[in-house]
Amino acid sequence: MAQLAFVDAHIHFWDLGDPRLTYSWLAPGVDHPILGNIDAIKFPLYAAEEFRRETAEDNVTKTVHVQAAIGTADPVDETRWLQEQADSTGLPHAIVAYADLKDPDVDRVLEQHVEASPLMRGIRDFSNGDFLTDPAFERGLSKLAARGLVCDIECFWQDMPKARDLAGRHPDAIVAVDHAGFPRERTDAYFADWKSGIRKLAEAENVVCKISGLGMGDFEWTVDSIRPWVLHCIEAFGAERCVMGTNWPVDKLFSSYGAVVDAYAGILSDFSHDEQVALFSGNAERIFRI
């Protein structure tokens, strides 16, 4: 059990029975493009009650929900549903929603998200391809930054220099790289390339690193196997620009919730108390204003 208060900076809720919402990645017979068969987590409903049951002994004080609905006609419907959840259960505490930042009408969508929930704190675009150099994406990022909202991005090591340059062109934006850049291999060569990418990305002072979802590239992870990845993120970004998350319940495929939090606590045990507090809670509270 972790003694420090833990703010989970990356969780997902869903309700497969809500007619407003589509979760294409959770549909029957659909395999995840990276994880393969994920039937073990295709629960009809995963929300506050289920989350609290699994985390009761882990001192989770606040949560940041990141877009789970994929394929929903109106992405604001997920924000509306999450606000309903927050009103009735107290979870989540912040919402990172979905919008297509390349959409010329994205500012209207952002306004609708903000109107739908006072918990609105950011957007995960989930773009593919060379979006980091797309002028349309940059225009959307500017709109996001003007509202003080965080931009969550998926960014492999190969694209981290582009992400650094993008953030540098928009110093008023806050860019959060999800899942530590989603390292997909655990070879020495990949680790070296990823480390180099992380160092380059950290050069942009307005980029923060979410240390989360490490099980997705290491299905049988141990504390020792994830330790170098966690420590390098903190070395590159500093203890003030990293936040911790679990990617729950997706990473339930690989371990218990408590195992993840305890692993983080063990890896951070040599840091100062103030640094541990910043990493476990303070940074996420500051960045996501919760």
N, C-alpha and C positions, 0 to 999 in steps of 0.2 A: 504494500500500500504506500503510495506517495504521500508524504506529510505536507508538502507544499500545495497550496491552492493551484489547481490546474485549469487554465482556459484552453479549451480544445478549439483550435483555429480552423479545423476542417472536418465537418461532419455532414451527413446526408440523412434527410428524412424523406419518406414517400408514402403515398396512399394509392395503390393500384386500382382501387375502386372508385376514385373520384373522377367523374366523367369529364371534368375540366382539364385533366392532366394526362400527359402521355410520357411514358418512360420506355422508350424503344429499346434501351439496353437491358431492361428487365423483362422483356417479352418472352413468353414460352418458346423454347427451342432456339433462342438466340444466344450464341456464345459471345463472350467479350473478346474484342480483337487482340488483346494482350494476355488476359488472364484465362481465356478459354471458358470452360464450363463453370458458371457461377450460380448454378441452381440452388446451392446451399444458402444463398442470401436473398433469394427472390421471394421475400416475405410479402404477403398482401399489404401489410401495413408495418411501417417502421417509423415511429415518431417518439414523442417524449416519454411515454410510459415504458416502451421497450428500451430506450436509451438509458433511462434512469435505473431500470432493473439491472442492466449490465454494468453500470458505473457507480453503483451505490457506495462502494468502498474506496473510490479513487479520488475523492475530494475535488470533483469537477464543479467549478463555480460558475463558469460561463461558457457559451458555445457560439461558434460562428458557422452558420449553415451555408454550404456552397451548392449551387445549382445541381439538382438531381434530375429534374424533368428534362427530357430530350425528345423533341418532336411535338411539343405542345403548340397549338396554333397561336395562342397569345401567351408569351412568356410571363406576362404580368400576373397571370392566373396562379402561377406557383407562388409568387410573392404574396398574393391575397390569401392563399391557403396557409402559408407559413405564418402570416399575421394572425389568422384564426387560431392556429396552434399556439402561438405565443400568448394570445389573449386568454386561452383556456388552460394552458399548462405552464406558462412561464418560459418555455423554450421554443425557438432559440433566442439568443440575445442579439444577434446580428445576422443580416442576410446578404450574401453575395449572390446576386441573381444572374439571369441570362439576358443578354441583348446582343444583337449583331452590330458591332461597332462600325462596320462598313456601310450600314444602312444609312442613306441620306437623311432618313427621318428618325435617326436614333435618339435625338434630343427629346422628341416627343415620348418615345418609349421610356427613356430615363425619367422623365417627369411623371409618367404614369406609375413607374415603380416607386418613386419617392412618395407619391400621393397614396399608394396602396399600403405603405408601411413606414412607420417612423424608425424601423430597425434597418432600413436599407443602407448598406454600407459599401457596396461594390458590385462589379460585374465580372463574370467569367465568360469570355466570348467563345472559347472553344473553336476558334478558327483553325483551319488546316492550310498547308501550303506556306507560301512565303508572305504571310500576312504582316510580319514584322517590318517589312519595307513597303507595304501597301499604303499609298497616300490616303485612301479612304479610311483605313484603320486608324491612321494617325489623326485624321479629323475627328473620328469618334473618340479617340483617347483624349483629345483636347476638350471635347464636350464633357467627358467623364471627369477630367481633372477640374474643370470649372465648377463642378458640383461637389468637389471634395470627396469623390468616391474612388475606392481602390480598384485597380485593374488586375485581376488574377489572370495569369497566363500559363499555358502548358508550353514548356520550352526545353527541348533536349539540348545536350551539350553542344551539338553542332551549330545551333542557332543562338547560343548565348552572347556572342559578340554583337549580333544584330539586335538582340534585346537590350544590351547595354547601350548601344548607339541610339536606339529608339528612346529609351528612358532619358538619355542625355539631351536629346532634342526637346524633351518635355519635362523640364526640371520641376514643374509644379505638380506633376502626376506622381502618384504612389503606385508602383508596379510590384506585385507579389508573384514570385515564381512558385508555382505549386509543386509539392512533392519533391522538393530539392532538385528540381529538374528531371524528375522521373527517371533515375538511372535504371536501365533495363538489363544490364549485364553485371556480373560480379567477377570479371577478369581483371588482371593487373593492367592490361592495356586500356581497357575501358575506364578503369578508375583513374588512370593518368590523364586521359582525354577529358573526363568529366571534371577532375580537379582543375585543369587548366581553364575549362569553360566557366566554372564557378568563380574562379579568381577574376576572370575578365568581366563577368556579369556584376560582381561586387564592386567594380570600379565606379559604377553609377550609384551615387549616394542615395538616390530615391528608389532603389530596388530593395525589397525585403525578401527574405527566403523563408518559405514554409517548410519546415522539417516535418514531413508527414508522408504517409503512404509508402514507406520503404519496403513493406512486405510485398508490394506488387512486382518488384524486381528480384525478390529474394524470398521465395515461398516458404522456405524452412529457416528463416532468419533466427539468429541468436543475438544476444547482447554484443558479443564480440564481432559478429559479422556486420552489424550496422554501425558499430562505434566509429570507425574511421570516416564514414560518410557524414555522420552527425557532427563530429569534431571538425571536419574540414569546412563544413558550412559555417560553423561558428568562427573558425579561424579567419575565413575569407570575409565574412560580412560583419563580424564583431557580435558580441553578445547583445547589442542594442538593436540589431537589424534582423534577428531571427525570431520566428514564432514556432510553437510546437503544435502539431495536430495529429490526429489518428486515422483520418480517412474512414471513420466508422460509419456504417457497418461493413464497408467493402473489405477492409483489412481483417474483419472477423474471419475471413477465409483462412487466415494464416496463424491466428493466435487469439488469446483472450484480450479484452480491453486492458485489464490490469497489467498484463505482461508488457504491453506497449508502454504504459505510463511508468511502470517500475523500471523498464529498460532505460527510458529517458532519464529518470532520476539517478540511476546508477552511473550512467555515462557522464552526467553533469555533476557528480558528487565532488569532484576536485575544483569546481568553480567556486567563486566567492558566493556568500549567501545572497548578496544583492544581484549578482549575475544570474543565479538560479531563479530568483523571483522574477527577474526581467524575462527570462526565457520561458518560464512556466506560465506566466500570467501577465506581467506588466506590459511587455511589448505588444501583445495582442490587444490588451485593453486600450493602449494608446493608439495603435494603428487603426483599429476598428471602432474606436470611440464607444467602448462599452464599460 
